């Protein structure tokens, strides 16, 4: 049995899309207008010039937008696509990006270590995510505060999922949850 439409968006842009594959979602940045301010030299006949730089363009990244997974009939564990297919890609060649947060905004995910075990709700589920192992719980908003979610320019960051469902009440496809990704410019480190 499989369910569909476990979709993920980036900064809200892809949250409503059901595209297969990857979604490029630019964050809408204003164009940079180069400028200059002139000033005089100081009393020692010296002056300093501060040069500020700003990216002239848009944040650009891809995340999986539709993820179809299976449910094991043996134990309810979720069966995900191959690890090589699960990644966040920075499609800019000029700057790094990082994941700021991931939030399950639809469905009702439960904490694996507490609420899931005793739940009698239909389609009760838990879901975890990570970059080296699926160790971050998604039953509440995940705010990322470390460099493990950095994506260097023109590169991919592998992601891993783990989860399970119990008390399944349908053989029809159903939406487990919708993940909303927030991506920031620059590396966290």
N, C-alpha and C positions, 0 to 999 in steps of 0.2 A: 504494500500500500504506500502511496506517495502523496505528499501534499505540496501545493504550489503557492506562489506569491509571498514567500518570506522575502520581502524586498527591503532594500536598504537605500537610503538617499544620502546625499552629501549636502550639508548646509541647507537642507530643505528643498533644494532644486530637484533632486531625483526622487524625493520621497513619494511622489504621486505617480511615478512612471512604472510601467511594467515591461520595460525593454529587456530583451534577452541579452546577456553578455555584460558589457561594461558601459557605464554612463560617464561621459566627460561633463563635468560640472564646474564652470568657471565661477569664482567668486567675483562679483562685479566691482572692480576697482576703478577709481577715477584715473584718467590719463594724467601723467605728470607734466606740468608746465615748467620748464627750466626758468630760473629767475636768478637775479643777482641784487644784492644790496651793497652799496658803496659807502665807505666811511674814510675818515682821515687817519693819519698816523698819530701815535700818542706822543707824549712829551719827550720820550727817548728816541724819537724818529723811527719807531717800529710799529708794525701792524700785524694782525693775525687774520688769516682767511680760514673760515670754517667751511668745509665742503660737505654738504649733506647729500646723501643718495637715496633715491626711492625707486622701487621697481615700477617701470612703465609698462603695465600689462595686467593680466588677470591671473589669479590663482587657478591652476588647472590640475585636476586629478580625476582618477576613475576609481570606482568601487563596484563590486557586484550589485546589480540592481534586482535580479531575481535569483533566488536560490531555492532549487527544488531538492528536497532531502527525503530519504526513505525512513520508515519506522520499522525497526527490527521486531518481528513477531515473537522472538524469543524473550526479549527483555525491555522492549520499548525504546532502546537507544536509537538516537538519530544517526543516519548514515549520510555523510556529507560527500560532496565531490572530492576528487583528488586534491591533495594539498597544493599541487602545482597550479591549480585553477583558482585558488582563493588568495587574493592579494589586493592591496591598494597600490595604485600606480601614480607616481608624480609625472605628469606629462610635460612639465616645464624643464628646459635645459639650463635655466638661469638661477633657480633658487630652490631651496629645500622647503618641505612642508611637514606638518605634524598633525596627528589626530588630537583634537581638543577634547571631544567627548563622543560617546555612543549611547543612544537612548532607545529603549524599546517603547514605542509610542502607541502600539496597538496590541491587543491580546493581553494575556495576564501570565507573565512568567513568574515562577516561584523560586525562592532560594532553595538550592539543592540540599543543603545541609539541615534545613529545618522544615519549612512549610511543604515541600514536595512530598516527603515521605508519608505524611499523614493526610494529604489532600484526597478528597473524594470527588472533587470537581471533574466534570467532563473535560477531556483533553488537557489535563494538568501537565505543565511542562516546565523544564528548567533549561537554561541555555548559558553557556560560557564561551568566552572568546579570549584570544591572546595572540602574541606574535611568535613565541617559541613553544608555548603550550596553551591549551584552552583553560586558563586559570582565573579569568576575570568574570565575575558574576554579572549577568545582565538583567537580574530581577529589579534592579534600580539603575538610575543613570550612572554610567561609568565616566568619571572625569579623569582624564589621563594627565599625569603630572610627572612624567619621566621620558627620557630619550628613547625608550624602547619602541615608541610609536612614531619616530622620525622617519621621513622618507626623503632621501637625498635626491637631488635633481636627476631627472631622467632615469629613475630606478623604481623598483617594485618592493613592497614590504609584504612578505608572506603573512597570512593570518590563518589561525586555526580555530575551529569550533568544536564544541562537544555539547551534548544535551540528550534529553530523553522526554518521552511523552507517556502518560498512562491514562487509563480510563477513557480510551478513544471511543467516541460514540458515533463515528461515521466512517464509511469506506470511500466517501467522496473527498476530493481534495479540499483542504481548508487552510486558511491563513493562520499560522502560528503566532507571528508577530511582525511588526514593521520596525526596522532599525533606522534611526536618523543619525547620520554621521555629521559631525562638525569638524571641519578641517581648517587649520590656521597656517598662515605663511611663516616661513622660517623654521629652523630646527629648534626643538625644545632645549637641547643641550646647551 
